[in-house]
Amino acid sequence: MLGNLESLTYVSDHPRNVFERVDICDSSELNRIFHQYQPDLVMHLAAESHVDRSIDGPGKFIHTNIVETYTLLDQARSY
């Protein structure tokens, strides 16, 4: 699922704003991004938050909330 990129227009011209479209489960891409941009803070806002979604599609829910979150946390920890 992709977010709405229009919601970022208010920061699109900010010099510290960078947008990278990568698969959050791609460890090598996350590693590249961490080393290229050297962030001080990481936020993961893509997790599924509605219980109904876990009932309707448990596989997607598990992938998003567990696998993707783990991959991001693991790369952040390694960085």
PDB file of N, CA, C and O in Angstrom, chain B, residues numbered from 101:
ATOM      1  N   MET B 101       0.839  -1.170   0.000  1.00  0.00           N
ATOM      2  CA  MET B 101       0.000   0.000   0.000  1.00  0.00           C
ATOM      3  C   MET B 101       0.889   1.239   0.000  1.00  0.00           C
ATOM      4  O   MET B 101       1.860   1.308   0.752  1.00  0.00           O
ATOM      5  N   LEU B 102       0.572   2.178  -0.808  1.00  0.00           N
ATOM      6  CA  LEU B 102       1.326   3.425  -0.872  1.00  0.00           C
ATOM      7  C   LEU B 102       0.557   4.524  -0.190  1.00  0.00           C
ATOM      8  O   LEU B 102      -0.671   4.573  -0.271  1.00  0.00           O
ATOM      9  N   GLY B 103       1.266   5.408   0.481  1.00  0.00           N
ATOM     10  CA  GLY B 103       0.631   6.565   1.088  1.00  0.00           C
ATOM     11  C   GLY B 103       0.362   7.627   0.039  1.00  0.00           C
ATOM     12  O   GLY B 103       0.690   7.457  -1.136  1.00  0.00           O
ATOM     13  N   ASN B 104      -0.225   8.698   0.464  1.00  0.00           N
ATOM     14  CA  ASN B 104      -0.544   9.808  -0.411  1.00  0.00           C
ATOM     15  C   ASN B 104       0.626  10.792  -0.397  1.00  0.00           C
ATOM     16  O   ASN B 104       0.842  11.495   0.590  1.00  0.00           O
ATOM     17  N   LEU B 105       1.369  10.836  -1.486  1.00  0.00           N
ATOM     18  CA  LEU B 105       2.545  11.712  -1.556  1.00  0.00           C
ATOM     19  C   LEU B 105       2.168  13.190  -1.501  1.00  0.00           C
ATOM     20  O   LEU B 105       3.000  14.028  -1.152  1.00  0.00           O
ATOM     21  N   GLU B 106       0.933  13.514  -1.840  1.00  0.00           N
ATOM     22  CA  GLU B 106       0.489  14.908  -1.767  1.00  0.00           C
ATOM     23  C   GLU B 106       0.516  15.422  -0.330  1.00  0.00           C
ATOM     24  O   GLU B 106       0.603  16.629  -0.102  1.00  0.00           O
ATOM     25  N   SER B 107       0.441  14.512   0.637  1.00  0.00           N
ATOM     26  CA  SER B 107       0.478  14.945   2.037  1.00  0.00           C
ATOM     27  C   SER B 107       1.858  15.468   2.431  1.00  0.00           C
ATOM     28  O   SER B 107       2.011  16.039   3.511  1.00  0.00           O
ATOM     29  N   LEU B 108       2.849  15.285   1.589  1.00  0.00           N
ATOM     30  CA  LEU B 108       4.202  15.760   1.874  1.00  0.00           C
ATOM     31  C   LEU B 108       4.557  17.059   1.157  1.00  0.00           C
ATOM     32  O   LEU B 108       5.683  17.540   1.278  1.00  0.00           O
ATOM     33  N   THR B 109       3.621  17.626   0.421  1.00  0.00           N
ATOM     34  CA  THR B 109       3.936  18.816  -0.367  1.00  0.00           C
ATOM     35  C   THR B 109       4.397  19.992   0.490  1.00  0.00           C
ATOM     36  O   THR B 109       5.210  20.801   0.042  1.00  0.00           O
ATOM     37  N   TYR B 110       3.889  20.096   1.711  1.00  0.00           N
ATOM     38  CA  TYR B 110       4.273  21.232   2.555  1.00  0.00           C
ATOM     39  C   TYR B 110       5.730  21.160   3.014  1.00  0.00           C
ATOM     40  O   TYR B 110       6.280  22.168   3.458  1.00  0.00           O
ATOM     41  N   VAL B 111       6.359  19.999   2.915  1.00  0.00           N
ATOM     42  CA  VAL B 111       7.779  19.880   3.279  1.00  0.00           C
ATOM     43  C   VAL B 111       8.652  19.547   2.082  1.00  0.00           C
ATOM     44  O   VAL B 111       9.862  19.375   2.232  1.00  0.00           O
ATOM     45  N   SER B 112       8.071  19.453   0.912  1.00  0.00           N
ATOM     46  CA  SER B 112       8.821  18.997  -0.267  1.00  0.00           C
ATOM     47  C   SER B 112       9.987  19.913  -0.632  1.00  0.00           C
ATOM     48  O   SER B 112      10.971  19.448  -1.207  1.00  0.00           O
ATOM     49  N   ASP B 113       9.897  21.192  -0.313  1.00  0.00           N
ATOM     50  CA  ASP B 113      10.982  22.119  -0.643  1.00  0.00           C
ATOM     51  C   ASP B 113      11.956  22.328   0.506  1.00  0.00           C
ATOM     52  O   ASP B 113      12.915  23.089   0.374  1.00  0.00           O
ATOM     53  N   HIS B 114      11.724  21.670   1.618  1.00  0.00           N
ATOM     54  CA  HIS B 114      12.615  21.837   2.771  1.00  0.00           C
ATOM     55  C   HIS B 114      13.957  21.172   2.464  1.00  0.00           C
ATOM     56  O   HIS B 114      13.981  20.055   1.947  1.00  0.00           O
ATOM     57  N   PRO B 115      15.060  21.828   2.768  1.00  0.00           N
ATOM     58  CA  PRO B 115      16.378  21.288   2.416  1.00  0.00           C
ATOM     59  C   PRO B 115      16.717  19.958   3.109  1.00  0.00           C
ATOM     60  O   PRO B 115      17.558  19.208   2.615  1.00  0.00           O
ATOM     61  N   ARG B 116      16.080  19.663   4.235  1.00  0.00           N
ATOM     62  CA  ARG B 116      16.376  18.414   4.938  1.00  0.00           C
ATOM     63  C   ARG B 116      15.400  17.307   4.566  1.00  0.00           C
ATOM     64  O   ARG B 116      15.492  16.202   5.100  1.00  0.00           O
ATOM     65  N   ASN B 117      14.482  17.579   3.675  1.00  0.00           N
ATOM     66  CA  ASN B 117      13.512  16.577   3.259  1.00  0.00           C
ATOM     67  C   ASN B 117      14.064  15.747   2.098  1.00  0.00           C
ATOM     68  O   ASN B 117      14.522  16.292   1.094  1.00  0.00           O
ATOM     69  N   VAL B 118      14.013  14.439   2.251  1.00  0.00           N
ATOM     70  CA  VAL B 118      14.415  13.517   1.197  1.00  0.00           C
ATOM     71  C   VAL B 118      13.366  12.421   1.144  1.00  0.00           C
ATOM     72  O   VAL B 118      12.954  11.904   2.183  1.00  0.00           O
ATOM     73  N   PHE B 119      12.939  12.071  -0.034  1.00  0.00           N
ATOM     74  CA  PHE B 119      11.977  10.982  -0.181  1.00  0.00           C
ATOM     75  C   PHE B 119      12.647   9.838  -0.924  1.00  0.00           C
ATOM     76  O   PHE B 119      13.196  10.025  -2.009  1.00  0.00           O
ATOM     77  N   GLU B 120      12.596   8.667  -0.336  1.00  0.00           N
ATOM     78  CA  GLU B 120      13.138   7.452  -0.960  1.00  0.00           C
ATOM     79  C   GLU B 120      12.002   6.435  -1.018  1.00  0.00           C
ATOM     80  O   GLU B 120      11.379   6.146   0.003  1.00  0.00           O
ATOM     81  N   ARG B 121      11.733   5.902  -2.175  1.00  0.00           N
ATOM     82  CA  ARG B 121      10.723   4.850  -2.296  1.00  0.00           C
ATOM     83  C   ARG B 121      11.447   3.517  -2.377  1.00  0.00           C
ATOM     84  O   ARG B 121      11.982   3.141  -3.420  1.00  0.00           O
ATOM     85  N   VAL B 122      11.453   2.816  -1.257  1.00  0.00           N
ATOM     86  CA  VAL B 122      12.101   1.501  -1.180  1.00  0.00           C
ATOM     87  C   VAL B 122      11.190   0.545  -0.421  1.00  0.00           C
ATOM     88  O   VAL B 122      10.312   0.969   0.331  1.00  0.00           O
ATOM     89  N   ASP B 123      11.407  -0.725  -0.623  1.00  0.00           N
ATOM     90  CA  ASP B 123      10.705  -1.758   0.120  1.00  0.00           C
ATOM     91  C   ASP B 123      11.303  -1.809   1.516  1.00  0.00           C
ATOM     92  O   ASP B 123      12.506  -2.026   1.666  1.00  0.00           O
ATOM     93  N   ILE B 124      10.489  -1.615   2.529  1.00  0.00           N
ATOM     94  CA  ILE B 124      10.975  -1.575   3.909  1.00  0.00           C
ATOM     95  C   ILE B 124      11.563  -2.918   4.345  1.00  0.00           C
ATOM     96  O   ILE B 124      12.254  -2.990   5.361  1.00  0.00           O
ATOM     97  N   CYS B 125      11.295  -3.970   3.591  1.00  0.00           N
ATOM     98  CA  CYS B 125      11.872  -5.284   3.899  1.00  0.00           C
ATOM     99  C   CYS B 125      13.185  -5.529   3.167  1.00  0.00           C
ATOM    100  O   CYS B 125      13.783  -6.595   3.312  1.00  0.00           O
ATOM    101  N   ASP B 126      13.633  -4.568   2.394  1.00  0.00           N
ATOM    102  CA  ASP B 126      14.897  -4.702   1.669  1.00  0.00           C
ATOM    103  C   ASP B 126      16.031  -4.196   2.558  1.00  0.00           C
ATOM    104  O   ASP B 126      16.338  -3.004   2.578  1.00  0.00           O
ATOM    105  N   SER B 127      16.640  -5.113   3.283  1.00  0.00           N
ATOM    106  CA  SER B 127      17.684  -4.762   4.251  1.00  0.00           C
ATOM    107  C   SER B 127      18.833  -3.977   3.630  1.00  0.00           C
ATOM    108  O   SER B 127      19.339  -3.034   4.237  1.00  0.00           O
ATOM    109  N   SER B 128      19.244  -4.359   2.433  1.00  0.00           N
ATOM    110  CA  SER B 128      20.379  -3.668   1.815  1.00  0.00           C
ATOM    111  C   SER B 128      20.030  -2.223   1.468  1.00  0.00           C
ATOM    112  O   SER B 128      20.875  -1.338   1.602  1.00  0.00           O
ATOM    113  N   GLU B 129      18.803  -1.971   1.026  1.00  0.00           N
ATOM    114  CA  GLU B 129      18.383  -0.599   0.736  1.00  0.00           C
ATOM    115  C   GLU B 129      18.279   0.210   2.023  1.00  0.00           C
ATOM    116  O   GLU B 129      18.693   1.369   2.059  1.00  0.00           O
ATOM    117  N   LEU B 130      17.732  -0.384   3.077  1.00  0.00           N
ATOM    118  CA  LEU B 130      17.657   0.322   4.355  1.00  0.00           C
ATOM    119  C   LEU B 130      19.052   0.629   4.871  1.00  0.00           C
ATOM    120  O   LEU B 130      19.296   1.721   5.384  1.00  0.00           O
ATOM    121  N   ASN B 131      19.955  -0.306   4.744  1.00  0.00           N
ATOM    122  CA  ASN B 131      21.344  -0.096   5.153  1.00  0.00           C
ATOM    123  C   ASN B 131      21.954   1.070   4.384  1.00  0.00           C
ATOM    124  O   ASN B 131      22.615   1.928   4.970  1.00  0.00           O
ATOM    125  N   ARG B 132      21.733   1.100   3.071  1.00  0.00           N
ATOM    126  CA  ARG B 132      22.241   2.201   2.238  1.00  0.00           C
ATOM    127  C   ARG B 132      21.677   3.538   2.710  1.00  0.00           C
ATOM    128  O   ARG B 132      22.409   4.520   2.836  1.00  0.00           O
ATOM    129  N   ILE B 133      20.379   3.569   2.968  1.00  0.00           N
ATOM    130  CA  ILE B 133      19.730   4.817   3.381  1.00  0.00           C
ATOM    131  C   ILE B 133      20.268   5.292   4.732  1.00  0.00           C
ATOM    132  O   ILE B 133      20.563   6.476   4.898  1.00  0.00           O
ATOM    133  N   PHE B 134      20.395   4.379   5.696  1.00  0.00           N
ATOM    134  CA  PHE B 134      20.936   4.762   6.998  1.00  0.00           C
ATOM    135  C   PHE B 134      22.340   5.347   6.859  1.00  0.00           C
ATOM    136  O   PHE B 134      22.654   6.368   7.472  1.00  0.00           O
ATOM    137  N   HIS B 135      23.167   4.712   6.067  1.00  0.00           N
ATOM    138  CA  HIS B 135      24.545   5.201   5.932  1.00  0.00           C
ATOM    139  C   HIS B 135      24.642   6.456   5.066  1.00  0.00           C
ATOM    140  O   HIS B 135      25.523   7.289   5.278  1.00  0.00           O
ATOM    141  N   GLN B 136      23.762   6.591   4.115  1.00  0.00           N
ATOM    142  CA  GLN B 136      23.796   7.779   3.254  1.00  0.00           C
ATOM    143  C   GLN B 136      23.300   9.024   3.990  1.00  0.00           C
ATOM    144  O   GLN B 136      23.904  10.090   3.875  1.00  0.00           O
ATOM    145  N   TYR B 137      22.201   8.898   4.749  1.00  0.00           N
ATOM    146  CA  TYR B 137      21.581  10.067   5.377  1.00  0.00           C
ATOM    147  C   TYR B 137      21.908  10.218   6.861  1.00  0.00           C
ATOM    148  O   TYR B 137      21.680  11.286   7.430  1.00  0.00           O
ATOM    149  N   GLN B 138      22.429   9.186   7.490  1.00  0.00           N
ATOM    150  CA  GLN B 138      22.834   9.207   8.891  1.00  0.00           C
ATOM    151  C   GLN B 138      21.800   9.865   9.805  1.00  0.00           C
ATOM    152  O   GLN B 138      22.082  10.889  10.428  1.00  0.00           O
ATOM    153  N   PRO B 139      20.610   9.280   9.884  1.00  0.00           N
ATOM    154  CA  PRO B 139      19.541   9.893  10.692  1.00  0.00           C
ATOM    155  C   PRO B 139      19.817   9.798  12.190  1.00  0.00           C
ATOM    156  O   PRO B 139      20.515   8.896  12.654  1.00  0.00           O
ATOM    157  N   ASP B 140      19.259  10.742  12.927  1.00  0.00           N
ATOM    158  CA  ASP B 140      19.302  10.726  14.385  1.00  0.00           C
ATOM    159  C   ASP B 140      18.056  10.064  14.964  1.00  0.00           C
ATOM    160  O   ASP B 140      18.041   9.664  16.128  1.00  0.00           O
ATOM    161  N   LEU B 141      17.023   9.954  14.152  1.00  0.00           N
ATOM    162  CA  LEU B 141      15.737   9.470  14.604  1.00  0.00           C
ATOM    163  C   LEU B 141      15.069   8.678  13.490  1.00  0.00           C
ATOM    164  O   LEU B 141      15.167   9.047  12.320  1.00  0.00           O
ATOM    165  N   VAL B 142      14.401   7.605  13.841  1.00  0.00           N
ATOM    166  CA  VAL B 142      13.662   6.798  12.870  1.00  0.00           C
ATOM    167  C   VAL B 142      12.243   6.622  13.380  1.00  0.00           C
ATOM    168  O   VAL B 142      12.032   6.281  14.544  1.00  0.00           O
ATOM    169  N   MET B 143      11.274   6.854  12.511  1.00  0.00           N
ATOM    170  CA  MET B 143       9.861   6.644  12.854  1.00  0.00           C
ATOM    171  C   MET B 143       9.257   5.686  11.848  1.00  0.00           C
ATOM    172  O   MET B 143       9.478   5.812  10.643  1.00  0.00           O
ATOM    173  N   HIS B 144       8.502   4.739  12.342  1.00  0.00           N
ATOM    174  CA  HIS B 144       7.812   3.787  11.465  1.00  0.00           C
ATOM    175  C   HIS B 144       6.324   4.051  11.595  1.00  0.00           C
ATOM    176  O   HIS B 144       5.714   3.707  12.607  1.00  0.00           O
ATOM    177  N   LEU B 145       5.740   4.657  10.580  1.00  0.00           N
ATOM    178  CA  LEU B 145       4.336   5.049  10.624  1.00  0.00           C
ATOM    179  C   LEU B 145       3.457   4.210   9.703  1.00  0.00           C
ATOM    180  O   LEU B 145       2.294   4.548   9.483  1.00  0.00           O
ATOM    181  N   ALA B 146       3.989   3.143   9.173  1.00  0.00           N
ATOM    182  CA  ALA B 146       3.245   2.375   8.181  1.00  0.00           C
ATOM    183  C   ALA B 146       2.539   1.151   8.745  1.00  0.00           C
ATOM    184  O   ALA B 146       1.924   0.400   7.989  1.00  0.00           O
ATOM    185  N   ALA B 147       2.611   0.935  10.033  1.00  0.00           N
ATOM    186  CA  ALA B 147       2.001  -0.257  10.612  1.00  0.00           C
ATOM    187  C   ALA B 147       0.478  -0.215  10.494  1.00  0.00           C
ATOM    188  O   ALA B 147      -0.139   0.850  10.511  1.00  0.00           O
ATOM    189  N   GLU B 148      -0.102  -1.396  10.375  1.00  0.00           N
ATOM    190  CA  GLU B 148      -1.561  -1.523  10.360  1.00  0.00           C
ATOM    191  C   GLU B 148      -2.069  -1.263  11.772  1.00  0.00           C
ATOM    192  O   GLU B 148      -1.565  -1.850  12.729  1.00  0.00           O
ATOM    193  N   SER B 149      -3.054  -0.398  11.908  1.00  0.00           N
ATOM    194  CA  SER B 149      -3.508  -0.023  13.240  1.00  0.00           C
ATOM    195  C   SER B 149      -4.917  -0.505  13.568  1.00  0.00           C
ATOM    196  O   SER B 149      -5.345  -0.405  14.718  1.00  0.00           O
ATOM    197  N   HIS B 150      -5.630  -1.013  12.605  1.00  0.00           N
ATOM    198  CA  HIS B 150      -7.017  -1.397  12.842  1.00  0.00           C
ATOM    199  C   HIS B 150      -7.134  -2.909  13.008  1.00  0.00           C
ATOM    200  O   HIS B 150      -6.652  -3.676  12.175  1.00  0.00           O
ATOM    201  N   VAL B 151      -7.775  -3.322  14.083  1.00  0.00           N
ATOM    202  CA  VAL B 151      -7.954  -4.748  14.355  1.00  0.00           C
ATOM    203  C   VAL B 151      -8.704  -5.429  13.222  1.00  0.00           C
ATOM    204  O   VAL B 151      -8.420  -6.582  12.900  1.00  0.00           O
ATOM    205  N   ASP B 152      -9.655  -4.733  12.614  1.00  0.00           N
ATOM    206  CA  ASP B 152     -10.427  -5.318  11.504  1.00  0.00           C
ATOM    207  C   ASP B 152      -9.513  -5.788  10.385  1.00  0.00           C
ATOM    208  O   ASP B 152      -9.779  -6.810   9.753  1.00  0.00           O
ATOM    209  N   ARG B 153      -8.453  -5.060  10.140  1.00  0.00           N
ATOM    210  CA  ARG B 153      -7.526  -5.450   9.073  1.00  0.00           C
ATOM    211  C   ARG B 153      -6.813  -6.751   9.408  1.00  0.00           C
ATOM    212  O   ARG B 153      -6.506  -7.538   8.513  1.00  0.00           O
ATOM    213  N   SER B 154      -6.547  -6.987  10.695  1.00  0.00           N
ATOM    214  CA  SER B 154      -5.891  -8.235  11.087  1.00  0.00           C
ATOM    215  C   SER B 154      -6.819  -9.423  10.913  1.00  0.00           C
ATOM    216  O   SER B 154      -6.362 -10.545  10.695  1.00  0.00           O
ATOM    217  N   ILE B 155      -8.120  -9.181  11.008  1.00  0.00           N
ATOM    218  CA  ILE B 155      -9.102 -10.252  10.823  1.00  0.00           C
ATOM    219  C   ILE B 155      -9.321 -10.513   9.339  1.00  0.00           C
ATOM    220  O   ILE B 155      -9.358 -11.665   8.906  1.00  0.00           O
ATOM    221  N   ASP B 156      -9.467  -9.447   8.561  1.00  0.00           N
ATOM    222  CA  ASP B 156      -9.716  -9.568   7.123  1.00  0.00           C
ATOM    223  C   ASP B 156      -8.507 -10.107   6.360  1.00  0.00           C
ATOM    224  O   ASP B 156      -8.666 -10.860   5.399  1.00  0.00           O
ATOM    225  N   GLY B 157      -7.319  -9.730   6.776  1.00  0.00           N
ATOM    226  CA  GLY B 157      -6.111 -10.162   6.070  1.00  0.00           C
ATOM    227  C   GLY B 157      -4.969 -10.364   7.035  1.00  0.00           C
ATOM    228  O   GLY B 157      -4.062  -9.535   7.094  1.00  0.00           O
ATOM    229  N   PRO B 158      -4.989 -11.452   7.799  1.00  0.00           N
ATOM    230  CA  PRO B 158      -3.950 -11.640   8.808  1.00  0.00           C
ATOM    231  C   PRO B 158      -2.538 -11.721   8.242  1.00  0.00           C
ATOM    232  O   PRO B 158      -1.594 -11.285   8.901  1.00  0.00           O
ATOM    233  N   GLY B 159      -2.370 -12.260   7.053  1.00  0.00           N
ATOM    234  CA  GLY B 159      -1.038 -12.348   6.459  1.00  0.00           C
ATOM    235  C   GLY B 159      -0.445 -10.980   6.207  1.00  0.00           C
ATOM    236  O   GLY B 159       0.717 -10.736   6.532  1.00  0.00           O
ATOM    237  N   LYS B 160      -1.225 -10.087   5.635  1.00  0.00           N
ATOM    238  CA  LYS B 160      -0.775  -8.713   5.371  1.00  0.00           C
ATOM    239  C   LYS B 160      -0.483  -7.998   6.686  1.00  0.00           C
ATOM    240  O   LYS B 160       0.511  -7.281   6.805  1.00  0.00           O
ATOM    241  N   PHE B 161      -1.350  -8.198   7.663  1.00  0.00           N
ATOM    242  CA  PHE B 161      -1.176  -7.580   8.979  1.00  0.00           C
ATOM    243  C   PHE B 161       0.140  -8.033   9.618  1.00  0.00           C
ATOM    244  O   PHE B 161       0.897  -7.211  10.134  1.00  0.00           O
ATOM    245  N   ILE B 162       0.406  -9.326   9.582  1.00  0.00           N
ATOM    246  CA  ILE B 162       1.637  -9.871  10.161  1.00  0.00           C
ATOM    247  C   ILE B 162       2.858  -9.358   9.405  1.00  0.00           C
ATOM    248  O   ILE B 162       3.864  -8.991  10.012  1.00  0.00           O
ATOM    249  N   HIS B 163       2.763  -9.333   8.071  1.00  0.00           N
ATOM    250  CA  HIS B 163       3.894  -8.855   7.269  1.00  0.00           C
ATOM    251  C   HIS B 163       4.210  -7.397   7.604  1.00  0.00           C
ATOM    252  O   HIS B 163       5.368  -7.041   7.825  1.00  0.00           O
ATOM    253  N   THR B 164       3.177  -6.559   7.640  1.00  0.00           N
ATOM    254  CA  THR B 164       3.383  -5.133   7.894  1.00  0.00           C
ATOM    255  C   THR B 164       3.824  -4.871   9.320  1.00  0.00           C
ATOM    256  O   THR B 164       4.805  -4.163   9.549  1.00  0.00           O
ATOM    257  N   ASN B 165       3.110  -5.434  10.278  1.00  0.00           N
ATOM    258  CA  ASN B 165       3.368  -5.093  11.672  1.00  0.00           C
ATOM    259  C   ASN B 165       4.542  -5.842  12.290  1.00  0.00           C
ATOM    260  O   ASN B 165       5.145  -5.353  13.244  1.00  0.00           O
ATOM    261  N   ILE B 166       4.872  -6.998  11.775  1.00  0.00           N
ATOM    262  CA  ILE B 166       5.959  -7.765  12.381  1.00  0.00           C
ATOM    263  C   ILE B 166       7.186  -7.791  11.481  1.00  0.00           C
ATOM    264  O   ILE B 166       8.260  -7.352  11.893  1.00  0.00           O
ATOM    265  N   VAL B 167       7.047  -8.297  10.260  1.00  0.00           N
ATOM    266  CA  VAL B 167       8.208  -8.465   9.382  1.00  0.00           C
ATOM    267  C   VAL B 167       8.816  -7.112   8.997  1.00  0.00           C
ATOM    268  O   VAL B 167      10.024  -6.913   9.132  1.00  0.00           O
ATOM    269  N   GLU B 168       7.980  -6.184   8.518  1.00  0.00           N
ATOM    270  CA  GLU B 168       8.506  -4.880   8.103  1.00  0.00           C
ATOM    271  C   GLU B 168       9.071  -4.111   9.297  1.00  0.00           C
ATOM    272  O   GLU B 168      10.134  -3.498   9.197  1.00  0.00           O
ATOM    273  N   THR B 169       8.368  -4.144  10.412  1.00  0.00           N
ATOM    274  CA  THR B 169       8.843  -3.445  11.602  1.00  0.00           C
ATOM    275  C   THR B 169      10.158  -4.043  12.092  1.00  0.00           C
ATOM    276  O   THR B 169      11.081  -3.311  12.451  1.00  0.00           O
ATOM    277  N   TYR B 170      10.241  -5.367  12.109  1.00  0.00           N
ATOM    278  CA  TYR B 170      11.481  -6.027  12.528  1.00  0.00           C
ATOM    279  C   TYR B 170      12.648  -5.630  11.613  1.00  0.00           C
ATOM    280  O   TYR B 170      13.734  -5.313  12.100  1.00  0.00           O
ATOM    281  N   THR B 171      12.433  -5.645  10.316  1.00  0.00           N
ATOM    282  CA  THR B 171      13.508  -5.316   9.374  1.00  0.00           C
ATOM    283  C   THR B 171      14.008  -3.898   9.612  1.00  0.00           C
ATOM    284  O   THR B 171      15.216  -3.664   9.651  1.00  0.00           O
ATOM    285  N   LEU B 172      13.090  -2.954   9.770  1.00  0.00           N
ATOM    286  CA  LEU B 172      13.485  -1.570  10.023  1.00  0.00           C
ATOM    287  C   LEU B 172      14.224  -1.447  11.348  1.00  0.00           C
ATOM    288  O   LEU B 172      15.266  -0.795  11.411  1.00  0.00           O
ATOM    289  N   LEU B 173      13.705  -2.060  12.406  1.00  0.00           N
ATOM    290  CA  LEU B 173      14.361  -1.992  13.711  1.00  0.00           C
ATOM    291  C   LEU B 173      15.740  -2.659  13.684  1.00  0.00           C
ATOM    292  O   LEU B 173      16.686  -2.160  14.294  1.00  0.00           O
ATOM    293  N   ASP B 174      15.849  -3.769  12.989  1.00  0.00           N
ATOM    294  CA  ASP B 174      17.121  -4.465  12.900  1.00  0.00           C
ATOM    295  C   ASP B 174      18.176  -3.627  12.186  1.00  0.00           C
ATOM    296  O   ASP B 174      19.328  -3.569  12.614  1.00  0.00           O
ATOM    297  N   GLN B 175      17.776  -2.986  11.106  1.00  0.00           N
ATOM    298  CA  GLN B 175      18.722  -2.130  10.383  1.00  0.00           C
ATOM    299  C   GLN B 175      19.075  -0.874  11.194  1.00  0.00           C
ATOM    300  O   GLN B 175      20.218  -0.415  11.168  1.00  0.00           O
ATOM    301  N   ALA B 176      18.093  -0.327  11.909  1.00  0.00           N
ATOM    302  CA  ALA B 176      18.362   0.844  12.749  1.00  0.00           C
ATOM    303  C   ALA B 176      19.328   0.460  13.872  1.00  0.00           C
ATOM    304  O   ALA B 176      20.248   1.212  14.192  1.00  0.00           O
ATOM    305  N   ARG B 177      19.113  -0.709  14.462  1.00  0.00           N
ATOM    306  CA  ARG B 177      19.995  -1.193  15.525  1.00  0.00           C
ATOM    307  C   ARG B 177      21.404  -1.414  15.000  1.00  0.00           C
ATOM    308  O   ARG B 177      22.382  -1.048  15.653  1.00  0.00           O
ATOM    309  N   SER B 178      21.506  -2.012  13.820  1.00  0.00           N
ATOM    310  CA  SER B 178      22.812  -2.252  13.211  1.00  0.00           C
ATOM    311  C   SER B 178      23.540  -0.963  12.885  1.00  0.00           C
ATOM    312  O   SER B 178      24.755  -0.859  13.050  1.00  0.00           O
ATOM    313  N   TYR B 179      22.773   0.027  12.414  1.00  0.00           N
ATOM    314  CA  TYR B 179      23.371   1.319  12.076  1.00  0.00           C
ATOM    315  C   TYR B 179      23.944   1.962  13.319  1.00  0.00           C
ATOM    316  O   TYR B 179      24.495   3.061  13.247  1.00  0.00           O
TER     317      TYR B 179
END
